[in-house]
């Protein structure tokens, strides 16, 4: 049923090109799509614009996308399924000046500050399910499919501070997990990525995958930094050691699609995104059902 809702939604957003009536028809069709979703019990919001506030469970996120009709679709009642799509040239409308023209494309959701969850020196659990929709293997050099993002301090002058916890899809559809750490302060150089795991084969498309992780962000060489990660019930990462950077503000979580410029179209679905300091160990072997009608 979710597929039908999304199909109807996309059909509605393609009215015949009568210029003088185009805006009116788009508005009427979009309202009809939303009404259909509400009446069928599977609410749907299509083409959610950049900088919109979106609830993911109890958490408030904000969109970062190109403002296209296809950039983000939210389905379910209450909202529970998040579909991201990126096509060639889908640059964020507010790409930072230092990255403008740097050939990156995205459609993402970033979590607002959560002092009760994000932080340093405490175990933080991350869990979500994702499905890469069928298609040709990715041509992008890298695609971020979830990361804990940094908030540099004013004195940190590194051009780019890559995330200390990051799941990536690489060219050819291999999946990798990277971490980064640095004891430098102020931070003048971006540390090299530390790749902890690479999938032995291309990731299967069109099926749901379950990710669970626990991490302690502690940059100190003699601190309590650690990270563990399970994919589809199998432990693939178990590392003890420094993790992250010496920052005042804690990291925040992002998910969706963030990639190097590519020639292919990529769509990824997410469900049951959960961030907490309470153990999510039960999700390792027993992931929750895919929400709504997205099964």
Secondary structure as GFF3:
##gff-version 3
##sequence-region A 1 295
A	DSSP	alpha_helix	2	12	.	.	.	ID=ss1
A	DSSP	three_ten_helix	19	21	.	.	.	ID=ss2
A	DSSP	alpha_helix	22	40	.	.	.	ID=ss3
A	DSSP	beta_strand	44	46	.	.	.	ID=ss4
A	DSSP	beta_strand	53	56	.	.	.	ID=ss5
A	DSSP	beta_strand	59	64	.	.	.	ID=ss6
A	DSSP	beta_strand	72	75	.	.	.	ID=ss7
A	DSSP	beta_strand	81	86	.	.	.	ID=ss8
A	DSSP	three_ten_helix	97	99	.	.	.	ID=ss9
A	DSSP	beta_strand	104	111	.	.	.	ID=ss10
A	DSSP	beta_strand	123	132	.	.	.	ID=ss11
A	DSSP	beta_strand	142	149	.	.	.	ID=ss12
A	DSSP	beta_strand	165	170	.	.	.	ID=ss13
A	DSSP	beta_strand	174	179	.	.	.	ID=ss14
A	DSSP	beta_strand	194	198	.	.	.	ID=ss15
A	DSSP	beta_strand	209	216	.	.	.	ID=ss16
A	DSSP	beta_strand	226	231	.	.	.	ID=ss17
A	DSSP	beta_strand	234	240	.	.	.	ID=ss18
A	DSSP	beta_strand	252	260	.	.	.	ID=ss19
A	DSSP	beta_strand	266	276	.	.	.	ID=ss20
A	DSSP	alpha_helix	282	285	.	.	.	ID=ss21
###
